[in-house]
């Protein structure tokens, strides 16, 4: 159902909710969802946030420091990510030789070598002290037991440029801009910014189609933002959050191509006003229509848009041709398998494989963007015997991922039909945002069969023979499992011909997803006895080998004499 009063435009952004509580953002092309973001009080990204932190520990062995920025886990700061201005050394030694630094990003390697040579003179324990205050930026968010990775080289991303307020070793026009005319125009614009010493700016690829006035407005916004950050820093006491740079609303205003968007629809008036403020800062020309949705029916349902929040975790993704993808995230990588399924409309297998693979490329790119999958991605394409067809698929993938904001590296399709893609991590994936590991199977998706449960119970009972003998041992067991398998289990226990009795205690709740359990003290006794037995039964070959070697050594010494 599409609400009356709205045009059926092709490209829209729907923003449902309030920035202070829950906010859900969906971008669509027609009815197809191609962008999704969600944030609430429990789920908020720290990536790119700027904090005032305190050095809690300097670790010479790692040449790094651990920083308290207000989170439970301390952040990890490598020595080469600390700006020399923080070094506790004489002022004249802090001055770097910038005479040979070029304003073009093509000289990046040379500039980095000059900059890093400064760090070889010092050790972190000599120049950074405990309780020192630093202005830091989150590079990688906390994951599992690891704390956040941070830097003191601040970068402020805009719509058309990235300001590096305390880093003069990088800057200029992005290397991705290859057209000489575009580079010349943007280089001239870059040189006209008159940046102060120690500051640099990178012109992004988005600037190719932008007008000069918009790029200048973007630069002015970033300078104003840096001034605001500095003022807030001087007034603040560490640890404290200074600035959030990647809120859902900022990402919409900054990162999405506004020229291609026909309409942005808000369900909340406060969020709409906040967006309008940002839009004024980022750009001079405003062509996008901004609408406040006031109907009673929920925003997404009113426009017939299906919220993908629940479907994004599904393994199988079906395509129009009848083929489908199988997406499996693991600890080390994400595997994507392509299957032809019911896609058999073509004349031969080769054409079917090619067309299914090409269609899969679009869906793979879309799913990686929506799910925010990062790290190593392995794609198993349907095998194709003609090399030219492999090249077509490779070109298609490269064209699609050229639009990706994350840094991408990819291999060619191997003889086994596999392509590997390494994608930079930008924020949390949907698996981290919305899901926890299952406590029952510990995230592996496998449930124990009766066979292995019986085996484990019988093994436990056999181990009871090794400890101090009692007349009776009690084993707690899940009530439903015991009632279903009582006869078979007791039969197996009787076949052991034990000198003590086993009593099964039926438990309805309280086993914490286990099927059976025994007192912890008994487990400890079993483990202790097991270690003693292992020590007794260790082969003495190792000792014999040592004495044999000593004899050989002694003989060789005697012969030399």
C-alpha positions as semicolon CSV with decimal commas, in nm:
position;residue;x (nm);y (nm);z (nm)
1;X;0,000;0,000;0,000
2;X;0,140;0,340;-0,096
3;X;0,008;0,633;0,102
4;X;-0,187;0,898;-0,090
5;X;-0,021;1,232;-0,146
6;X;0,327;1,089;-0,223
7;X;0,467;1,047;-0,571
8;X;0,588;0,706;-0,668
9;X;0,951;0,816;-0,699
10;X;1,221;0,562;-0,779
11;X;1,497;0,651;-0,529
12;X;1,405;0,737;-0,171
13;X;1,555;0,733;0,176
14;X;1,319;0,645;0,463
15;X;1,423;0,753;0,813
16;X;1,200;0,610;1,084
17;X;1,245;0,696;1,454
18;X;1,420;0,949;1,673
19;X;1,797;1,014;1,689
20;X;1,783;1,003;2,071
21;X;1,630;0,653;2,092
22;X;1,574;0,408;1,804
23;X;1,639;0,502;1,442
24;X;1,609;0,284;1,131
25;X;1,722;0,405;0,786
26;X;1,640;0,232;0,458
27;X;1,734;0,353;0,108
28;X;1,538;0,207;-0,182
29;X;1,549;0,198;-0,560
30;X;1,184;0,140;-0,645
31;X;1,082;-0,129;-0,395
32;X;1,430;-0,282;-0,369
33;X;1,626;-0,209;-0,049
34;X;1,992;-0,118;-0,121
35;X;2,098;0,049;0,207
36;X;2,016;-0,031;0,568
37;X;2,131;0,120;0,896
38;X;2,002;0,088;1,251
39;X;2,097;0,243;1,581
40;X;1,954;0,263;1,933
41;X;2,071;0,320;2,289
42;X;2,212;-0,036;2,307
43;X;2,365;-0,046;1,958
44;X;2,580;0,253;1,868
45;X;2,896;0,261;1,659
46;X;3,215;0,406;1,811
47;X;3,406;0,393;1,481
48;X;3,567;0,731;1,396
49;X;3,453;0,883;1,727
50;X;3,700;1,125;1,887
51;X;3,774;1,094;2,260
52;X;3,995;1,259;2,516
53;X;4,183;0,966;2,672
54;X;4,440;0,896;2,944
55;X;4,744;0,668;2,913
56;X;4,671;0,389;3,162
57;X;4,976;0,173;3,078
58;X;5,284;0,187;2,855
59;X;5,396;-0,156;2,730
60;X;5,761;-0,153;2,611
61;X;5,747;-0,515;2,488
62;X;5,468;-0,424;2,243
63;X;5,591;-0,068;2,178
64;X;5,234;0,043;2,244
65;X;5,021;0,213;2,508
66;X;4,681;0,125;2,653
67;X;4,440;0,417;2,673
68;X;4,140;0,468;2,900
69;X;3,874;0,653;2,697
70;X;3,572;0,570;2,913
71;X;3,502;0,214;2,794
72;X;3,539;-0,104;3,002
73;X;3,821;-0,231;2,778
74;X;4,132;-0,020;2,732
75;X;4,213;0,087;2,374
76;X;4,534;-0,022;2,200
77;X;4,759;0,258;2,068
78;X;5,072;0,152;1,869
79;X;5,377;0,378;1,897
80;X;5,371;0,477;1,528
81;X;5,012;0,603;1,571
82;X;5,119;0,862;1,830
83;X;5,174;1,213;1,693
84;X;5,522;1,352;1,777
85;X;5,363;1,657;1,943
86;X;5,277;1,425;2,236
87;X;5,639;1,313;2,284
88;X;5,800;1,426;2,610
89;X;6,118;1,556;2,444
90;X;6,277;1,900;2,382
91;X;6,064;2,119;2,150
92;X;6,332;2,162;1,881
93;X;6,345;1,782;1,825
94;X;5,970;1,770;1,754
95;X;6,005;1,981;1,439
96;X;5,991;1,755;1,134
97;X;6,154;1,832;0,802
98;X;5,858;1,915;0,574
99;X;6,059;2,084;0,297
100;X;6,034;1,787;0,062
101;X;5,671;1,699;0,139
102;X;5,455;1,726;-0,173
103;X;5,088;1,825;-0,182
104;X;5,001;1,533;-0,410
105;X;4,900;1,199;-0,264
106;X;5,115;1,018;-0,526
107;X;5,422;1,091;-0,306
108;X;5,257;0,920;-0,008
109;X;5,520;0,643;0,028
110;X;5,811;0,889;0,022
111;X;5,640;1,114;0,277
112;X;5,565;0,820;0,506
113;X;5,928;0,707;0,500
114;X;6,042;1,055;0,606
115;X;5,777;1,071;0,875
116;X;5,842;0,723;1,017
117;X;6,220;0,780;1,033
118;X;6,145;1,018;1,320
119;X;6,008;0,728;1,529
120;X;6,323;0,518;1,494
121;X;6,510;0,760;1,721
122;X;6,292;0,686;2,026
123;X;6,125;0,410;2,231
124;X;5,771;0,455;2,357
125;X;5,871;0,418;2,724
126;X;6,108;0,718;2,688
127;X;5,862;0,965;2,534
128;X;5,511;0,864;2,653
129;X;5,424;0,862;3,024
130;X;5,146;0,711;3,237
131;X;4,844;0,943;3,299
132;X;4,933;1,155;2,994
133;X;4,624;1,299;2,818
134;X;4,580;1,234;2,442
135;X;4,316;1,321;2,183
136;X;4,241;0,991;2,008
137;X;4,018;0,854;1,731
138;X;3,872;0,502;1,707
139;X;4,009;0,313;1,405
140;X;3,868;-0,033;1,488
141;X;3,591;-0,102;1,736
142;X;3,609;-0,349;2,024
143;X;3,567;-0,713;1,920
144;X;3,529;-1,000;2,164
145;X;3,810;-0,979;2,419
146;X;4,007;-0,723;2,212
147;X;3,988;-0,353;2,292
148;X;3,950;-0,080;2,031
149;X;4,242;0,013;1,803
150;X;4,304;0,388;1,803
151;X;4,522;0,664;1,656
152;X;4,617;1,021;1,745
153;X;4,633;1,118;1,375
154;X;4,281;1,257;1,342
155;X;4,089;1,238;1,012
156;X;3,760;1,423;0,959
157;X;3,562;1,284;0,662
158;X;3,339;1,517;0,462
159;X;3,121;1,464;0,156
160;X;3,393;1,557;-0,094
161;X;3,714;1,566;0,111
162;X;3,889;1,432;0,422
163;X;4,063;1,682;0,651
164;X;4,380;1,563;0,830
165;X;4,422;1,840;1,090
166;X;4,744;1,711;1,248
167;X;4,901;1,516;0,960
168;X;5,087;1,692;0,680
169;X;5,254;1,380;0,538
170;X;4,943;1,283;0,335
171;X;4,719;1,500;0,125
172;X;4,625;1,607;-0,225
173;X;4,396;1,444;-0,478
174;X;4,282;1,084;-0,431
175;X;4,479;0,825;-0,630
176;X;4,149;0,675;-0,750
177;X;4,091;0,986;-0,964
178;X;4,282;0,893;-1,280
179;X;4,145;1,142;-1,538
180;X;4,417;1,411;-1,593
181;X;4,162;1,693;-1,644
182;X;3,978;1,606;-1,321
183;X;4,306;1,583;-1,131
184;X;4,422;1,921;-1,266
185;X;4,096;2,094;-1,170
186;X;4,084;1,943;-0,820
187;X;4,458;2,001;-0,761
188;X;4,411;2,371;-0,841
189;X;4,116;2,383;-0,599
190;X;4,320;2,198;-0,333
191;X;4,611;2,441;-0,359
192;X;4,374;2,734;-0,309
193;X;4,267;2,618;0,038
194;X;4,576;2,778;0,202
195;X;4,610;2,517;0,474
196;X;4,806;2,601;0,790
197;X;5,134;2,418;0,857
198;X;5,088;2,061;0,982
199;X;4,741;2,023;0,823
200;X;4,646;1,850;0,496
201;X;4,335;1,755;0,300
202;X;4,251;1,471;0,060
203;X;4,001;1,538;-0,221
204;X;3,771;1,233;-0,249
205;X;3,642;1,065;-0,568
206;X;3,293;1,207;-0,495
207;X;3,434;1,549;-0,589
208;X;3,465;1,458;-0,960
209;X;3,098;1,539;-1,030
210;X;3,069;1,811;-0,763
211;X;3,075;2,184;-0,823
212;X;3,362;2,390;-0,685
213;X;3,128;2,580;-0,448
214;X;3,011;2,253;-0,290
215;X;3,370;2,130;-0,237
216;X;3,466;2,464;-0,077
217;X;3,154;2,451;0,147
218;X;3,251;2,097;0,251
219;X;3,606;2,215;0,337
220;X;3,472;2,508;0,542
221;X;3,245;2,268;0,735
222;X;3,544;2,045;0,823
223;X;3,756;2,343;0,937
224;X;3,465;2,460;1,153
225;X;3,425;2,105;1,293
226;X;3,797;2,086;1,384
227;X;3,778;2,426;1,559
228;X;3,477;2,302;1,759
229;X;3,664;1,978;1,853
230;X;3,966;2,176;1,973
231;X;3,750;2,410;2,184
232;X;3,560;2,116;2,340
233;X;3,891;1,939;2,412
234;X;4,032;2,237;2,603
235;X;3,717;2,255;2,819
236;X;3,696;1,879;2,889
237;X;3,845;1,643;3,144
238;X;3,959;1,296;3,029
239;X;3,821;1,041;2,970
240;X;3,540;1,195;2,762
241;X;3,366;1,165;2,425
242;X;3,445;1,479;2,223
243;X;3,276;1,419;1,886
244;X;3,071;1,151;1,705
245;X;3,152;1,143;1,333
246;X;2,957;0,837;1,215
247;X;2,602;0,871;1,348
248;X;2,334;0,731;1,112
249;X;2,212;1,082;1,019
250;X;2,565;1,212;0,948
251;X;2,634;0,909;0,725
252;X;2,318;0,981;0,521
253;X;2,404;1,350;0,476
254;X;2,772;1,283;0,403
255;X;2,811;0,948;0,229
256;X;2,504;0,881;0,014
257;X;2,503;1,042;-0,329
258;X;2,241;1,311;-0,271
259;X;2,213;1,401;-0,642
260;X;2,066;1,060;-0,724
261;X;1,811;1,068;-0,439
262;X;1,462;1,195;-0,529
263;X;1,317;1,222;-0,179
264;X;1,408;1,178;0,188
265;X;1,112;1,096;0,413
266;X;1,123;1,141;0,793
267;X;0,875;1,010;1,049
268;X;1,012;1,235;1,328
269;X;1,025;1,617;1,313
270;X;1,329;1,652;1,544
271;X;1,535;1,415;1,326
272;X;1,425;1,610;1,018
273;X;1,546;1,942;1,171
274;X;1,878;1,783;1,269
275;X;1,926;1,659;0,913
276;X;1,847;2,003;0,763
277;X;2,118;2,161;0,983
278;X;2,374;1,907;0,855
279;X;2,263;1,951;0,493
280;X;2,330;2,326;0,515
281;X;2,683;2,259;0,645
282;X;2,775;2,001;0,381
283;X;2,647;2,161;0,061
284;X;2,549;2,488;-0,106
285;X;2,308;2,336;-0,361
286;X;2,015;2,141;-0,221
287;X;1,810;1,953;-0,482
288;X;1,666;1,671;-0,267
289;X;1,304;1,690;-0,160
290;X;1,266;1,650;0,219
291;X;0,927;1,533;0,350
292;X;0,776;1,485;0,697
293;X;0,552;1,176;0,707
294;X;0,249;1,233;0,933
295;X;0,019;0,937;0,860
296;X;-0,087;0,692;1,135
297;X;0,024;0,380;0,947
298;X;0,394;0,294;1,013
299;X;0,630;0,457;0,762
300;X;0,777;0,148;0,592
301;X;0,445;-0,038;0,569
302;X;0,277;0,269;0,418
303;X;0,515;0,258;0,121
304;X;0,515;-0,120;0,089
305;X;0,879;-0,145;0,204
306;X;0,975;-0,461;0,390
307;X;1,213;-0,388;0,679
308;X;1,512;-0,623;0,623
309;X;1,614;-0,634;0,991
310;X;1,496;-0,996;1,033
311;X;1,572;-1,133;0,685
312;X;1,937;-1,022;0,675
313;X;2,051;-1,318;0,885
314;X;1,903;-1,576;0,645
315;X;2,153;-1,816;0,488
316;X;1,973;-1,867;0,155
317;X;1,912;-1,567;-0,074
318;X;1,693;-1,647;-0,377
319;X;1,738;-1,469;-0,710
320;X;1,483;-1,396;-0,986
321;X;1,627;-1,660;-1,223
322;X;1,572;-1,938;-0,968
323;X;1,933;-1,956;-0,855
324;X;2,031;-1,880;-0,496
325;X;2,321;-1,782;-0,270
326;X;2,423;-1,954;0,054
327;X;2,600;-1,714;0,292
328;X;2,793;-1,864;0,586
329;X;2,982;-1,633;0,824
330;X;3,260;-1,797;1,029
331;X;3,534;-1,674;1,263
332;X;3,800;-1,660;0,989
333;X;3,600;-1,575;0,676
334;X;3,257;-1,548;0,513
335;X;3,182;-1,804;0,243
336;X;2,929;-1,737;-0,034
337;X;2,821;-2,033;-0,246
338;X;2,630;-1,982;-0,572
339;X;2,382;-2,249;-0,686
340;X;2,188;-2,255;-1,013
341;X;1,881;-2,406;-0,841
342;X;1,585;-2,390;-1,080
343;X;1,775;-2,166;-1,325
344;X;1,771;-2,396;-1,632
345;X;1,611;-2,175;-1,899
346;X;1,925;-2,138;-2,114
347;X;2,033;-2,360;-2,406
348;X;2,337;-2,514;-2,235
349;X;2,509;-2,546;-1,897
350;X;2,783;-2,287;-1,978
351;X;2,534;-2,006;-2,058
352;X;2,326;-2,097;-1,750
353;X;2,639;-2,083;-1,532
354;X;2,751;-1,747;-1,678
355;X;2,410;-1,579;-1,642
356;X;2,358;-1,713;-1,288
357;X;2,708;-1,595;-1,187
358;X;2,651;-1,247;-1,335
359;X;2,315;-1,217;-1,158
360;X;2,479;-1,340;-0,836
361;X;2,743;-1,060;-0,858
362;X;2,472;-0,795;-0,811
363;X;2,313;-0,983;-0,521
364;X;2,651;-1,051;-0,354
365;X;2,744;-0,680;-0,364
366;X;2,402;-0,585;-0,227
367;X;2,417;-0,840;0,058
368;X;2,774;-0,743;0,156
369;X;2,664;-0,378;0,177
370;X;2,341;-0,450;0,370
371;X;2,503;-0,696;0,612
372;X;2,827;-0,493;0,632
373;X;3,037;-0,808;0,587
374;X;3,411;-0,743;0,625
375;X;3,738;-0,937;0,637
376;X;3,802;-1,230;0,402
377;X;3,511;-1,321;0,172
378;X;3,538;-1,636;-0,040
379;X;3,293;-1,669;-0,333
380;X;3,238;-2,011;-0,488
381;X;3,110;-1,942;-0,841
382;X;2,947;-2,205;-1,061
383;X;3,226;-2,363;-1,269
384;X;3,266;-2,223;-1,622
385;X;3,487;-2,392;-1,883
386;X;3,543;-2,083;-2,105
387;X;3,808;-1,840;-1,970
388;X;3,635;-1,543;-2,133
389;X;3,328;-1,606;-1,917
390;X;3,542;-1,596;-1,602
391;X;3,678;-1,260;-1,717
392;X;3,323;-1,124;-1,762
393;X;3,234;-1,219;-1,404
394;X;3,559;-1,068;-1,270
395;X;3,490;-0,738;-1,455
396;X;3,136;-0,728;-1,317
397;X;3,259;-0,773;-0,957
398;X;3,526;-0,503;-1,002
399;X;3,272;-0,254;-1,143
400;X;3,035;-0,313;-0,852
401;X;3,296;-0,292;-0,575
402;X;3,450;0,023;-0,724
403;X;3,151;0,205;-0,567
404;X;3,227;0,058;-0,222
405;X;3,352;0,303;0,044
406;X;3,557;0,028;0,209
407;X;3,904;-0,062;0,080
408;X;3,887;-0,373;-0,136
409;X;4,140;-0,629;-0,260
410;X;4,039;-0,921;-0,479
411;X;4,190;-1,216;-0,663
412;X;4,097;-1,360;-1,000
413;X;3,871;-1,666;-1,021
414;X;4,088;-1,973;-0,954
415;X;4,077;-2,308;-1,136
416;X;3,838;-2,425;-0,862
417;X;3,594;-2,140;-0,931
418;X;3,688;-1,946;-0,615
419;X;3,735;-1,570;-0,582
420;X;3,875;-1,413;-0,264
421;X;3,785;-1,060;-0,158
422;X;3,939;-0,875;0,135
423;X;3,710;-0,594;0,254
424;X;3,798;-0,326;0,507
425;X;3,592;-0,335;0,826
426;X;3,364;-0,028;0,856
427;X;3,148;-0,057;1,167
428;X;2,974;-0,367;1,299
429;X;2,816;-0,633;1,081
430;X;2,451;-0,727;1,135
431;X;2,568;-1,053;1,299
432;X;2,748;-0,854;1,571
433;X;2,471;-0,593;1,606
434;X;2,166;-0,815;1,637
435;X;2,279;-1,163;1,741
436;X;2,459;-1,342;2,025
437;X;2,605;-1,693;2,017
438;X;2,357;-1,965;2,107
439;X;2,437;-2,078;2,462
440;X;2,320;-2,431;2,389
441;X;2,543;-2,509;2,087
442;X;2,800;-2,229;2,140
443;X;2,723;-2,091;1,797
444;X;2,812;-2,399;1,592
445;X;2,449;-2,483;1,511
446;X;2,490;-2,851;1,606
447;X;2,287;-3,050;1,857
448;X;2,429;-3,367;2,018
449;X;2,270;-3,696;1,916
450;X;2,165;-3,969;2,162
451;X;2,473;-4,171;2,061
452;X;2,726;-3,912;2,180
453;X;2,525;-3,833;2,497
454;X;2,518;-4,205;2,589
455;X;2,891;-4,230;2,514
456;X;2,972;-3,930;2,738
457;X;2,761;-4,062;3,029
458;X;2,919;-4,409;3,010
459;X;3,271;-4,252;2,988
460;X;3,197;-4,047;3,299
461;X;3,076;-4,357;3,489
462;X;3,388;-4,552;3,386
463;X;3,605;-4,267;3,519
464;X;3,430;-4,294;3,858
465;X;3,610;-4,627;3,901
466;X;3,942;-4,444;3,931
467;X;3,855;-4,228;4,234
468;X;3,780;-4,315;4,596
469;X;3,502;-4,566;4,594
470;X;3,159;-4,481;4,726
471;X;2,851;-4,691;4,746
472;X;2,652;-4,451;4,528
473;X;2,710;-4,160;4,285
474;X;2,442;-3,909;4,179
475;X;2,426;-3,784;3,819
476;X;2,187;-3,498;3,737
477;X;2,013;-3,554;3,404
478;X;1,757;-3,368;3,193
479;X;1,413;-3,505;3,284
480;X;1,275;-3,524;2,926
481;X;1,588;-3,694;2,792
482;X;1,589;-3,947;3,078
483;X;1,219;-4,037;3,038
484;X;1,263;-4,089;2,662
485;X;1,581;-4,300;2,695
486;X;1,556;-4,450;3,046
487;X;1,545;-4,818;2,949
488;X;1,835;-4,798;2,702
489;X;2,052;-4,593;2,940
490;X;1,999;-4,821;3,243
491;X;2,067;-5,127;3,024
492;X;2,405;-4,980;2,921
493;X;2,495;-4,892;3,282
494;X;2,411;-5,247;3,401
495;X;2,635;-5,396;3,132
496;X;2,934;-5,224;3,302
497;X;2,890;-5,450;3,612
498;X;2,986;-5,177;3,856
499;X;3,075;-5,227;4,223
500;X;2,887;-4,907;4,311
501;X;2,540;-4,783;4,217
502;X;2,443;-4,488;3,995
503;X;2,144;-4,275;4,086
504;X;1,998;-4,047;3,814
505;X;1,839;-3,726;3,946
506;X;1,576;-3,596;3,704
507;X;1,610;-3,216;3,661
508;X;1,358;-3,004;3,471
509;X;1,556;-2,675;3,480
510;X;1,896;-2,568;3,609
511;X;2,141;-2,769;3,395
512;X;2,231;-2,461;3,183
513;X;2,170;-2,628;2,845
514;X;2,359;-2,946;2,949
515;X;2,190;-3,286;2,925
516;X;2,369;-3,428;3,229
517;X;2,607;-3,309;3,502
518;X;2,782;-3,427;3,818
519;X;2,921;-3,255;4,125
520;X;3,224;-3,031;4,048
521;X;3,435;-3,190;4,325
522;X;3,396;-3,531;4,160
523;X;3,506;-3,383;3,824
524;X;3,816;-3,238;3,994
525;X;3,900;-3,577;4,152
526;X;3,865;-3,749;3,812
527;X;4,095;-3,492;3,642
528;X;4,356;-3,522;3,920
529;X;4,355;-3,902;3,902
530;X;4,377;-3,887;3,524
531;X;4,690;-3,666;3,539
532;X;4,855;-3,907;3,788
533;X;4,786;-4,203;3,559
534;X;4,927;-4,018;3,256
535;X;5,251;-3,943;3,446
536;X;5,284;-4,309;3,551
537;X;5,228;-4,437;3,198
538;X;5,461;-4,191;3,023
539;X;5,716;-4,383;2,810
540;X;6,075;-4,367;2,933
541;X;6,208;-4,338;2,574
542;X;6,277;-3,966;2,611
543;X;6,516;-4,026;2,904
544;X;6,690;-4,315;2,721
545;X;6,734;-4,094;2,414
546;X;6,903;-3,824;2,623
547;X;7,148;-4,070;2,785
548;X;7,220;-4,221;2,441
549;X;7,305;-3,876;2,306
550;X;7,532;-3,809;2,606
551;X;7,721;-4,137;2,537
552;X;7,773;-4,042;2,170
553;X;7,896;-3,696;2,271
554;X;8,137;-3,850;2,529
555;X;8,277;-4,094;2,271
556;X;8,339;-3,815;2,020
557;X;8,526;-3,611;2,285
558;X;8,739;-3,914;2,381
559;X;8,829;-3,984;2,017
560;X;8,943;-3,623;1,967
561;X;9,174;-3,653;2,269
